[in-house]
Amino acid sequence: MRTGLVGPVIMAAIQPSLNAEKRAQGLQNCLRHRGFGKVTLTPEEAAAFNAAKTDEARRAWLDSFMAGDIAQRVQAALTPPTPDLPSATDADAPFTVGAVRIDPASLALAAGRVSEGGEILTGVLRRRATAILQQDFNTHSGVIGIYAPAGTIFQEYVRTSPEDPEIRDEPTLWCGSFKRGFGMPMCFHNTLHGLQFYMGDGNGQLVGHVRAEPWLVYFKEPMILAVQAVATDPPISFRIIAQSLRKSSVVLIATAGTRNDAVEVWRGGATFDAENKARVGFWDRDLVLTRAGEAVTVAFDVRAPTQ
Protein backbone atom coordinates (compact mmCIF):
# COMPACT_ATOMS: atom_id res chain seq x y z
CA MET A 1 0.00 0.00 0.00
CA ARG A 2 1.47 3.34 -1.02
CA THR A 3 0.03 6.56 0.30
CA GLY A 4 0.47 8.83 -2.76
CA LEU A 5 -1.94 11.70 -2.18
CA VAL A 6 -4.05 9.61 0.18
CA GLY A 7 -1.74 10.05 3.18
CA PRO A 8 -1.75 13.91 3.12
CA VAL A 9 -5.53 13.94 2.62
CA ILE A 10 -6.08 11.63 5.59
CA MET A 11 -3.66 13.61 7.75
CA ALA A 12 -5.37 16.90 6.86
CA ALA A 13 -8.73 15.40 7.80
CA ILE A 14 -7.59 14.12 11.19
CA GLN A 15 -5.30 17.02 12.15
CA PRO A 16 -7.75 18.68 14.59
CA SER A 17 -8.29 15.35 16.36
CA LEU A 18 -4.55 14.69 16.28
CA ASN A 19 -3.78 17.98 18.06
CA ALA A 20 -6.36 17.19 20.75
CA GLU A 21 -4.91 13.70 21.07
CA LYS A 22 -1.39 15.12 21.48
CA ARG A 23 -2.55 17.42 24.26
CA ALA A 24 -4.27 14.52 26.01
CA GLN A 25 -1.18 12.33 25.60
CA GLY A 26 1.05 15.09 26.96
CA LEU A 27 -1.09 15.35 30.08
CA GLN A 28 -1.07 11.56 30.55
CA ASN A 29 2.72 11.44 30.04
CA CYS A 30 3.23 14.17 32.64
CA LEU A 31 1.05 12.34 35.16
CA ARG A 32 2.49 8.92 34.32
CA HIS A 33 6.04 10.08 35.13
CA ARG A 34 4.75 11.10 38.54
CA GLY A 35 2.99 7.80 39.26
CA PHE A 36 -0.55 8.85 38.40
CA GLY A 37 -2.74 6.81 36.07
CA LYS A 38 -6.03 7.62 34.36
CA VAL A 39 -8.57 5.38 36.10
CA THR A 40 -11.96 5.09 34.42
CA LEU A 41 -14.95 4.95 36.74
CA THR A 42 -17.32 2.03 36.53
CA PRO A 43 -20.92 2.86 35.52
CA GLU A 44 -21.95 2.49 39.18
CA GLU A 45 -19.17 4.78 40.37
CA ALA A 46 -19.97 7.37 37.72
CA ALA A 47 -23.64 7.31 38.70
CA ALA A 48 -22.74 7.79 42.37
CA PHE A 49 -20.46 10.73 41.52
CA ASN A 50 -23.11 12.35 39.33
CA ALA A 51 -25.66 11.91 42.11
CA ALA A 52 -23.59 14.28 44.27
CA LYS A 53 -25.10 17.64 43.39
CA THR A 54 -22.84 20.05 45.27
CA ASP A 55 -19.11 20.71 45.05
CA GLU A 56 -18.74 19.72 48.70
CA ALA A 57 -20.53 16.40 48.10
CA ARG A 58 -18.41 15.64 45.04
CA ARG A 59 -15.17 16.42 46.90
CA ALA A 60 -16.29 14.10 49.68
CA TRP A 61 -17.06 11.33 47.19
CA LEU A 62 -13.67 11.76 45.49
CA ASP A 63 -11.85 11.74 48.85
CA SER A 64 -13.58 8.48 49.72
CA PHE A 65 -12.81 6.99 46.29
CA MET A 66 -9.11 7.94 46.44
CA ALA A 67 -8.83 6.47 49.93
CA GLY A 68 -10.15 3.13 48.69
CA ASP A 69 -8.23 0.17 47.29
CA ILE A 70 -7.51 1.41 43.76
CA ALA A 71 -3.79 0.57 43.56
CA GLN A 72 -4.32 -2.29 41.10
CA ARG A 73 -6.48 -0.12 38.87
CA VAL A 74 -3.84 2.61 38.86
CA GLN A 75 -1.13 0.09 37.99
CA ALA A 76 -3.26 -1.28 35.17
CA ALA A 77 -3.73 2.26 33.85
CA LEU A 78 0.06 2.76 33.88
CA THR A 79 0.80 -0.51 32.05
CA PRO A 80 0.87 -0.37 28.22
CA PRO A 81 -1.03 -3.17 26.42
CA THR A 82 2.17 -4.09 24.54
CA PRO A 83 5.66 -4.68 25.99
CA ASP A 84 7.99 -1.68 25.97
CA LEU A 85 10.34 -1.42 23.02
CA PRO A 86 14.07 -1.05 23.84
CA SER A 87 15.15 2.44 24.91
CA ALA A 88 18.26 4.08 23.47
CA THR A 89 21.28 3.92 25.76
CA ASP A 90 22.95 6.76 23.85
CA ALA A 91 20.16 9.33 23.66
CA ASP A 92 22.49 12.23 24.49
CA ALA A 93 25.74 10.81 23.11
CA PRO A 94 27.93 13.18 21.02
CA PHE A 95 28.05 12.78 17.25
CA THR A 96 24.65 11.09 17.13
CA VAL A 97 21.60 12.50 15.38
CA GLY A 98 18.36 10.79 14.41
CA ALA A 99 19.26 7.26 13.32
CA VAL A 100 23.00 7.76 12.78
CA ARG A 101 26.28 7.86 14.68
CA ILE A 102 29.08 9.90 13.05
CA ASP A 103 32.70 8.77 13.32
CA PRO A 104 34.52 11.98 14.39
CA ALA A 105 37.91 10.53 13.36
CA SER A 106 36.68 10.30 9.75
CA LEU A 107 35.77 13.97 9.32
CA ALA A 108 37.56 15.75 6.49
CA LEU A 109 37.01 19.44 5.73
CA ALA A 110 37.03 20.77 2.19
CA ALA A 111 40.23 22.51 1.17
CA GLY A 112 39.90 25.88 -0.53
CA ARG A 113 36.75 27.69 -1.55
CA VAL A 114 33.39 25.94 -1.73
CA SER A 115 30.59 27.31 -3.90
CA GLU A 116 26.86 26.77 -3.50
CA GLY A 117 26.06 23.08 -3.90
CA GLY A 118 29.59 21.99 -3.02
CA GLU A 119 30.77 19.66 -0.27
CA ILE A 120 32.17 21.34 2.81
CA LEU A 121 32.75 18.18 4.86
CA THR A 122 32.86 14.42 4.30
CA GLY A 123 33.16 11.39 6.57
CA VAL A 124 31.54 8.11 7.49
CA LEU A 125 28.72 7.18 9.82
CA ARG A 126 26.90 4.08 10.95
CA ARG A 127 23.35 3.40 11.86
CA ARG A 128 22.89 4.30 15.50
CA ALA A 129 21.79 0.79 16.49
CA THR A 130 19.83 -2.01 14.87
CA ALA A 131 17.53 -4.70 16.20
CA ILE A 132 16.16 -7.95 14.78
CA LEU A 133 12.44 -8.74 14.93
CA GLN A 134 12.12 -11.99 16.86
CA GLN A 135 8.67 -13.08 15.67
CA ASP A 136 6.30 -12.18 12.84
CA PHE A 137 4.54 -8.85 13.29
CA ASN A 138 1.17 -9.11 11.55
CA THR A 139 -1.45 -6.68 12.72
CA HIS A 140 -4.40 -4.57 11.62
CA SER A 141 -6.18 -1.52 12.94
CA GLY A 142 -9.16 -0.54 10.84
CA VAL A 143 -8.10 -0.44 7.18
CA ILE A 144 -4.38 -0.27 8.03
CA GLY A 145 -2.50 -3.57 8.00
CA ILE A 146 1.22 -4.11 8.57
CA TYR A 147 3.25 -7.28 8.17
CA ALA A 148 6.93 -7.83 8.95
CA PRO A 149 8.44 -11.33 9.10
CA ALA A 150 10.75 -12.47 11.87
CA GLY A 151 14.29 -11.39 10.99
CA THR A 152 13.30 -7.91 9.75
CA ILE A 153 15.94 -5.33 10.67
CA PHE A 154 14.83 -2.26 12.61
CA GLN A 155 16.85 0.92 13.12
CA GLU A 156 17.01 2.98 16.28
CA TYR A 157 15.95 6.61 15.85
CA VAL A 158 16.08 9.16 18.69
CA ARG A 159 13.90 12.23 18.52
CA THR A 160 15.17 15.49 19.93
CA SER A 161 12.73 17.35 22.14
CA PRO A 162 12.80 20.66 24.03
CA GLU A 163 10.55 19.16 26.69
CA ASP A 164 11.71 18.32 30.20
CA PRO A 165 13.06 14.71 30.17
CA GLU A 166 10.97 14.05 33.28
CA ILE A 167 7.69 14.58 31.46
CA ARG A 168 8.36 13.96 27.75
CA ASP A 169 7.40 10.77 25.99
CA GLU A 170 9.92 8.03 25.20
CA PRO A 171 12.32 9.56 22.60
CA THR A 172 13.33 6.22 21.02
CA LEU A 173 11.60 5.00 17.87
CA TRP A 174 12.31 1.77 15.96
CA CYS A 175 12.02 2.02 12.18
CA GLY A 176 11.70 -0.69 9.55
CA SER A 177 10.78 -1.13 5.89
CA PHE A 178 8.09 -3.75 5.39
CA LYS A 179 6.98 -5.92 2.48
CA ARG A 180 3.39 -4.95 3.17
CA GLY A 181 3.02 -1.40 4.42
CA PHE A 182 3.29 2.14 3.09
CA GLY A 183 6.33 1.73 0.84
CA MET A 184 8.49 3.86 3.13
CA PRO A 185 10.07 3.39 6.58
CA MET A 186 7.59 3.09 9.43
CA CYS A 187 8.71 3.98 12.94
CA PHE A 188 7.13 2.70 16.15
CA HIS A 189 7.11 3.60 19.81
CA ASN A 190 5.06 2.35 22.70
CA THR A 191 2.30 4.35 24.40
CA LEU A 192 -0.30 3.66 27.06
CA HIS A 193 -2.67 2.85 24.20
CA GLY A 194 -0.40 0.47 22.28
CA LEU A 195 2.18 0.75 19.52
CA GLN A 196 1.85 4.00 17.58
CA PHE A 197 3.61 4.66 14.30
CA TYR A 198 5.15 7.53 12.38
CA MET A 199 6.09 7.71 8.71
CA GLY A 200 9.78 8.09 7.93
CA ASP A 201 11.96 9.09 5.00
CA GLY A 202 14.84 7.04 3.68
CA ASN A 203 15.31 3.53 2.37
CA GLY A 204 15.89 -0.01 3.59
CA GLN A 205 19.49 0.78 4.47
CA LEU A 206 19.03 4.04 6.38
CA VAL A 207 16.25 6.13 7.90
CA GLY A 208 16.72 9.86 7.39
CA HIS A 209 13.94 11.84 9.06
CA VAL A 210 10.80 10.85 10.95
CA ARG A 211 7.68 12.92 10.38
CA ALA A 212 6.74 15.09 13.35
CA GLU A 213 3.18 13.86 13.79
CA PRO A 214 2.11 10.28 14.58
CA TRP A 215 -0.83 8.46 13.05
CA LEU A 216 -3.82 8.10 15.35
CA VAL A 217 -3.65 4.32 15.09
CA TYR A 218 -2.62 1.95 17.86
CA PHE A 219 -1.60 -1.69 17.51
CA LYS A 220 -1.97 -4.25 20.30
CA GLU A 221 0.30 -6.86 18.69
CA PRO A 222 3.63 -7.17 20.56
CA MET A 223 6.80 -6.21 18.67
CA ILE A 224 9.73 -8.19 20.09
CA LEU A 225 13.13 -6.73 19.17
CA ALA A 226 16.64 -7.92 20.02
CA VAL A 227 19.19 -5.10 19.78
CA GLN A 228 22.42 -5.89 17.90
CA ALA A 229 25.92 -4.72 18.76
CA VAL A 230 26.64 -1.38 17.07
CA ALA A 231 30.09 -2.56 15.92
CA THR A 232 28.50 -5.05 13.51
CA ASP A 233 27.07 -2.30 11.30
CA PRO A 234 29.00 -1.37 8.11
CA PRO A 235 30.10 2.26 7.58
CA ILE A 236 28.21 4.59 5.23
CA SER A 237 29.75 7.61 3.51
CA PHE A 238 28.19 10.98 4.26
CA ARG A 239 28.73 14.58 3.20
CA ILE A 240 27.57 18.04 4.26
CA ILE A 241 26.63 20.28 1.35
CA ALA A 242 26.21 24.05 1.17
CA GLN A 243 22.76 23.75 -0.34
CA SER A 244 21.98 27.46 -0.25
CA LEU A 245 24.56 30.24 0.00
CA ARG A 246 23.16 33.74 0.37
CA LYS A 247 24.67 37.06 1.30
CA SER A 248 23.43 36.85 4.90
CA SER A 249 23.01 33.12 5.55
CA VAL A 250 23.86 29.57 4.57
CA VAL A 251 21.74 26.40 4.59
CA LEU A 252 23.52 23.08 5.05
CA ILE A 253 22.25 19.53 4.51
CA ALA A 254 23.90 16.24 5.42
CA THR A 255 23.24 13.25 3.18
CA ALA A 256 24.43 9.66 3.55
CA GLY A 257 24.84 6.88 1.00
CA THR A 258 25.71 6.98 -2.67
CA ARG A 259 24.87 10.04 -4.74
CA ASN A 260 22.18 8.07 -6.58
CA ASP A 261 20.59 6.82 -3.37
CA ALA A 262 21.34 9.57 -0.85
CA VAL A 263 19.30 9.95 2.34
CA GLU A 264 19.08 13.31 4.07
CA VAL A 265 19.93 12.85 7.76
CA TRP A 266 20.24 16.46 8.94
CA ARG A 267 19.47 20.02 7.86
CA GLY A 268 20.53 23.29 9.47
CA GLY A 269 21.97 26.71 8.83
CA ALA A 270 23.45 29.88 10.24
CA THR A 271 23.77 33.59 9.51
CA PHE A 272 26.98 35.44 8.69
CA ASP A 273 28.20 37.97 11.24
CA ALA A 274 30.00 41.27 10.66
CA GLU A 275 33.24 39.34 10.02
CA ASN A 276 31.51 37.21 7.34
CA LYS A 277 31.65 34.12 9.57
CA ALA A 278 28.80 31.67 10.21
CA ARG A 279 29.01 29.14 13.02
CA VAL A 280 27.18 25.81 13.23
CA GLY A 281 27.41 23.80 16.44
CA PHE A 282 29.01 20.40 15.87
CA TRP A 283 29.04 18.82 19.34
CA ASP A 284 32.53 19.50 20.80
CA ARG A 285 33.39 22.07 18.12
CA ASP A 286 31.95 24.69 15.82
CA LEU A 287 31.88 24.35 12.06
CA VAL A 288 32.98 27.83 10.93
CA LEU A 289 32.17 29.02 7.42
CA THR A 290 33.88 32.20 6.23
CA ARG A 291 32.40 33.99 3.24
CA ALA A 292 34.82 34.65 0.41
CA GLY A 293 32.87 36.34 -2.38
CA GLU A 294 30.38 33.84 -3.83
CA ALA A 295 31.95 30.95 -1.90
CA VAL A 296 33.02 29.96 1.60
CA THR A 297 36.03 28.46 3.27
CA VAL A 298 35.48 26.10 6.20
CA ALA A 299 37.31 25.23 9.42
CA PHE A 300 36.70 23.66 12.81
CA ASP A 301 36.92 25.70 16.00
CA VAL A 302 37.28 23.16 18.83
CA ARG A 303 35.80 24.30 22.13
CA ALA A 304 37.78 24.09 25.33
CA PRO A 305 36.49 21.37 27.70
CA THR A 306 34.18 22.64 30.40
CA GLN A 307 35.37 22.29 34.00
TISE-550818 format. One record per atom (N, C-alpha, C): x, y, z; residue in one letter. Coordinates in steps of 0.1 Angstrom, whole numbers, plus 5000, padded with zeros to 4 digits. Each point is the difference from the previous one (the first is absolute). Layout:
<recs>
XYZa;...
</recs>
This chain:
<recs>
500949885000m;499150125000m;500950125000m;499850094990r;500850125000r;499050125002r;500550105007t;499050115004t;499750094988t;501050034992g;499850104989g;499450135007g;498850044994l;499450125005l;499049965012l;499849875002v;499149965010v;500450045014v;501349975003g;500650045013g;499750145004g;500550104992p;499850145003p;498550035002p;499149954992v;498650025001v;499549955014v;500449885003i;499549945013i;500550095011i;501350035000m;500650085010m;499450145002m;499650064989a;499350135001a;498749985006a;499349894997a;498749985006a;500049975015a;501149945005i;500049965014i;500850105008i;500650104994q;500950095007q;499450065013q;498750055000p;499450065012p;500049895011p;499649884997s;499949895010s;501449975004s;501050004991l;501349975004l;500650105010l;499750134998n;500550105010n;499449985013n;498749975001a;499349975012a;500649875007a;500349904992e;500649885005e;501450035005e;500850084994k;501350035005k;499950075013k;499150095002r;499850075013r;499749905011r;499049914996a;499649905010a;501249915004a;500849964989q;501149915003q;501150085009q;500250124997g;501050085008g;499650005014g;498750025003l;499550005014l;500249875006l;499749894993q;500149875006q;501549965002q;500950054991n;501449975001n;500550075013n;499650135002c;500450085011c;499649935013c;498849955001l;499449935012l;500749875001l;500249934989r;500649865001r;501450015007r;500850104996h;501350015005h;500050035015h;498950045005r;499950035014r;499149905008r;499849884993g;499349895007g;498550015000g;499450084992f;498650024999f;499449934987f;499049925001g;499449944989g;498550054998g;499549994988k;498750044997k;499149885002k;499250015011v;499149895004v;498650034996v;499449924992t;498650024995t;499049955010t;499150085004l;498949965009l;499149894994l;499649915009t;499049904995t;498750084999t;499049944992p;498750074999p;499450035014p;500149915009e;499450025014e;500850115007e;501350014998e;500750115007e;499750134993e;499950004987a;499650134993a;498750055004a;499049905002a;498750045004a;500050065014a;500849945009a;500150055014a;500650145000a;501050024992f;500650134999f;499150114995f;499249964989n;499150094994n;498850035010n;499749915009a;498950025009a;500450115011a;501350025001a;500450115010a;499850134993a;499150085005k;499650124993k;500850135004k;500750005011t;500850115004t;501549984999t;500750114999d;501549984999d;500549935013d;499450035012e;500549945012e;499749855000e;498849964995a;499749864999a;500949934990a;500350064989r;500949934990r;501449995006r;500550105007r;501349995006r;500149895010r;498949995008a;499949895010a;500049864993a;499349994989w;499949874993w;501449974994w;500750104995l;501349984994l;501049965011l;499950075011d;500949965011d;499949865005d;498749965000s;499749865004s;500549904990s;499850044987f;500549914989f;501549995000f;500750115002m;501549994999m;500649935013m;499250005010a;500549935012a;499749855000a;499349964989g;499749854999g;501149924994g;499849884997d;501049914995d;500050004985d;500750104994i;500050024986i;501449984994i;500949955008a;501449994996a;500149914987a;499349895000q;500149914988q;499450074988q;499050085001r;499450074989r;501050114995r;500750065009v;501050104996v;501149934992v;500549895005q;501149934994q;499649954986q;498749954999a;499549964987a;500050124990a;499650125005a;500050124991a;501450044996a;501049975008l;501450044997l;500749894991l;499349894998t;500749894992t;499550004986t;501050024990p;499649994986p;499549864996p;499149994990p;499549874996p;501049924993p;501150064995t;501149934993t;501350025008t;500949915000p;501350015007p;500750124995p;500850075009d;500850114996d;501049964989d;500350094991l;501049984990l;501350045007l;501249954995p;501350045006p;500250165000p;500550055011s;500350145000s;501550024996s;500350124994a;501450034996a;500850025012a;501249945000t;501050025011t;500950124997t;499950064988d;500950114996d;499250124995d;498950035007a;499150104996a;500750144999a;500950025009d;500750135000d;501549994996d;500349894994a;501449984996a;500550104989a;501250055001p;500550094989p;500149934987p;499950084989f;500149954986f;499049904997f;498850015006t;498849924996t;498950094997t;499349974990v;498850084996v;499049914993v;498850005004g;499049924993g;500349855001g;500349944989a;500349864999a;501449974998a;500950105001v;501449984996v;501050045011v;501249944999r;501150035009r;501250034991r;500550125001i;501150054992i;501349965006i;500949964992d;501449975004d;500850135000d;500350065011p;500750135000p;501449994994p;500749885001a;501349984995a;500050004984a;498849994994s;500049994986s;499750134993s;499850115008l;499650134994l;501150064992l;499750054988a;501050074992a;499350124994a;500650125003l;499550124995l;500550034986l;499250074993a;500350044986a;501250095000a;500949994991a;501150094999a;499750114989a;500350125003g;499750114991g;498650055001g;499650074989r;498750065000r;498949904995r;498850015006v;498949914997v;498850094995v;499549984988s;498950074995s;498749935004s;498950074997e;498749955003e;499849864993e;499549905008g;499949874995g;501249915002g;501150065005g;501249925002g;500149945014g;500949905001e;500249935012e;500950085009e;499650025013i;500950065009i;500649915010i;499449885001l;500549905010l;499649864995l;500949905002t;499749864997t;500449915012t;499549885000g;500449915011g;499149874998g;500049925011v;499249885000v;499250005013v;498949934999l;499149985011l;499549865000l;499449965011r;499349875001r;498650025005r;499249904997r;498650015007r;500250005015r;499250075007r;500250025014r;500049875007r;499049924998a;499949865005a;498949934992a;500149874999t;499049924993t;499549895009t;498849954996a;499449895008a;499449904990a;499949885004i;499449904992i;498649965006i;499050004991l;498649965004l;500149855003l;499549965012q;500149865005q;498949914996q;498850064996q;498949924996q;499250094990q;499249934991d;499250074990d;499250115007d;499950124994f;499150115004f;499050014989f;498849965003n;498950004990n;498750055007n;499750134997t;498950065008t;499250094991t;498850035005h;499150094993h;499450105010h;499650124996s;499250095007s;499250074990s;498749975000g;499150064989g;500549954987g;500250094990v;500449974987v;501549984998v;500850035011i;501450004999i;500549875005i;500849934991g;500649875004g;501550014998g;500849945009i;501450004999i;500549865002i;500949954992y;500649875002y;501650014998y;500749955010a;501449995000a;500449865004a;500849924993p;500349875004p;501150005010p;500149905008a;501249985010a;501350024992a;500950075006g;501350024993g;500150144994g;498950074999t;500050144995t;500950095008t;500850084994i;500950095007i;499450135003i;500050045012f;499550135004f;501250095004f;499850134998q;501150105003q;499550095012q;500950035009e;499750095011e;500050144995e;499050085004y;499950144997y;499750085012y;500750105004v;499850085012v;499550134996v;498850045005r;499550134997r;500550105010r;500450124995t;500450115009t;498750075005t;500050055012s;498850065005s;500450115010s;499450125000p;500350115009p;499349975014p;499249905001e;499349985012e;500949945011e;499550025012d;500749955012d;500149854999d;501249945002p;500149854999p;499149935010p;499650075011e;499249945010e;498549984995e;499650074990i;498650004997i;499849964985i;501050004992r;499949984986r;499849854997r;499449974989d;499849864996d;501349934996d;500049875000e;501249924996e;500650064987e;501350044999p;500550064988p;500549894990p;500049875003t;500549904991t;498949954991t;500350004987l;499149934991l;500849894993l;499349904995w;500649894993w;499449994986w;500850014989c;499550024987c;500449884991c;499049964992g;500349894991g;499350024986g;500449944990s;499450004987s;499349864998s;498750004997f;499349875000f;499649974986f;499849874998k;499549954987k;498650044997k;499150005011r;498750064999r;499950115009r;499750124995g;500050125008g;499850124991g;500750115003f;499850124993f;501150034990f;500949914997g;501050024990g;501150105005g;500150035013m;501050095005m;500249955015m;501150045006p;500349965014p;498850045009p;499749915009m;499050025010m;500749995014m;499750095009c;500750015012c;499049995012c;500449915010f;499049975011f;500650045013f;499150045009h;500350015014h;498849965008h;500249975013n;499049945008n;499350125008n;498749995001t;499250095008t;499149935009t;499350075009l;499049945009l;498849944992l;499950034987h;498949954992h;500549894991h;501349974999g;500549904991g;501150064991g;500449924990l;501150054991l;499450104991l;500750114999q;499550114991q;501150024989q;499750044988f;501050014990f;500050134993f;501250034995y;500350124993y;500649964986y;499850084990m;500649984987m;501450065000m;500949934993g;501450054999g;500450024986g;501150064998d;500750024987d;501249925000d;500449954988g;501249924999g;499849884991g;500849905003n;499949874993n;500349895009n;500149884995g;500249885008g;501350005007g;501050074995q;501350015007q;500050105011q;499450114998l;500150115010l;498850095000l;499650035013v;498850095002v;500650145001v;499450104993g;500550145001g;499350085010g;498850044997h;499150075010h;498849935003h;499450035012v;498749945004v;499050125000v;498949984994r;499050115000r;499650045014r;499750135002a;499750055013a;498849945007a;498949984992e;498849965006e;499749854998e;499549935011p;499749864999p;498749984993p;499749874996w;498749974996w;499149965012w;498850034999l;499149975011l;499549864999l;500949915000v;499749854999v;500949935010v;499449915007y;500849925011y;499849864997y;501249925001f;500049864998f;500249935013f;499349895003k;500149925012k;501049884999k;500449984987e;500949884998e;501450045006e;500649905007p;501350035006p;501150004989p;501050095001m;501150014991m;501249975008m;500649884998i;501149955008i;501350024992i;500950095005l;501250044994l;501249965008l;501149954994a;501249975006a;501150094994a;500550095009v;501050104995v;501349934997v;500650044988q;501349954996q;501150095005q;501249955000a;501250085004a;500350104989a;500250125003v;500250114991v;501249974991v;501149945005a;501249974992a;499849924988a;498849924999t;499849924989t;499550074988t;499750135001d;499450074989d;501050054991d;499949994986p;501050054991p;500050164999p;501150064997p;500050154999p;499350044987p;499550135001i;499350064988i;500650144998i;500450034988s;500650134997s;498950115002s;500450125005f;499150115001f;500750134996f;499350104997r;500550134996r;499150115005r;500650115003i;499250125003i;500250104988i;498850054995i;500050084988i;499550145003i;500650104994a;499550135001a;498950024990a;498849965004q;498949994991q;499650144995q;500050105009s;499650144996s;501050095007s;500650094991l;501050095005l;499550144996l;499650085010r;499550134998r;500950115006r;499750124998k;500950115005k;500050005015k;498849975006s;499950005015s;500049875007s;499849894993s;499849875007s;500449894991s;500149885006v;500449884993v;499149885005v;499549924991v;499249885004v;500949884996v;500149915010l;500849884999l;499149875001l;500349904992i;499449875001i;501049895001i;499749905008a;500949885000a;499349894994a;500649934990t;499449894994t;501049885001t;499449885001a;500849885001a;499749904989a;500949924997g;499849904989g;500750044987g;499749934989t;500550044987t;499250124995t;500650074990r;499450114995r;498649974993r;499949884995n;498849964993n;498949955010n;500449975012d;499149955010d;500250075014d;500250134999a;500350085012a;498850025009a;500249995013v;499050025010v;500450135009v;499150095000e;500350125009e;499849965014e;501150035008v;499949965015v;500050135009v;500350124994w;500050125008w;499950124991w;499550105006r;499950134993r;500150115010r;500850114997g;500150115009g;500650124992g;500350105008g;500650124993g;500450105011g;500650114995a;500550115008a;500050134992a;500150115008t;500250134993t;501450055001t;500450084991f;501450055000f;500050135009f;501150015008d;500150125008d;500750114993d;500450105008a;500750124994a;501449964994a;500549895004e;501349954995e;499949904989e;498749994995n;499749904989n;500249865005n;499849975013k;500149865005k;498749955004k;499749874997a;498849945005a;500449875008a;499449995012r;500449885008r;498849915002r;500449874998v;499049895002v;500549915011v;499349985011g;500449915010g;500249864996g;501149945003f;500349864996f;500649925012f;499149995010w;500349935012w;501250075008w;501249944999d;501150065008d;500850114993d;499450054988r;500750104992r;498950084992r;500550104994d;499150084991d;500649984986d;499049994991l;500450004986l;499950144995l;501150064996v;500150144997v;500150024985v;499050074995l;500150034985l;500350154999l;501050034992t;500450144997t;499750044986t;499250104998r;499650044986r;501250064993r;500249954988a;501050054991a;499450034986a;499450114999g;499350034987g;498749924999g;499949924989e;498949914998e;500249865005e;501049995009a;500449865005a;500350025015a;500349895006v;500450005014v;501349915002v;500750035010t;501049915005t;499549945013t;500549895004v;499549935012v;501149955009v;499750015013a;501049955010a;499349965013a;500649925008f;499549975013f;500650095011f;499250045009d;500450075012d;499649915012d;501049935005v;499849915011v;499850075013v;499049975008r;499750075012r;500949945011r;500350095010a;500849955011a;499149925009a;500449895006p;499249925009p;499550085012p;498749985004t;499550065011t;500549945013t;500250085010q;500549955013q;498849945008q;
</recs>
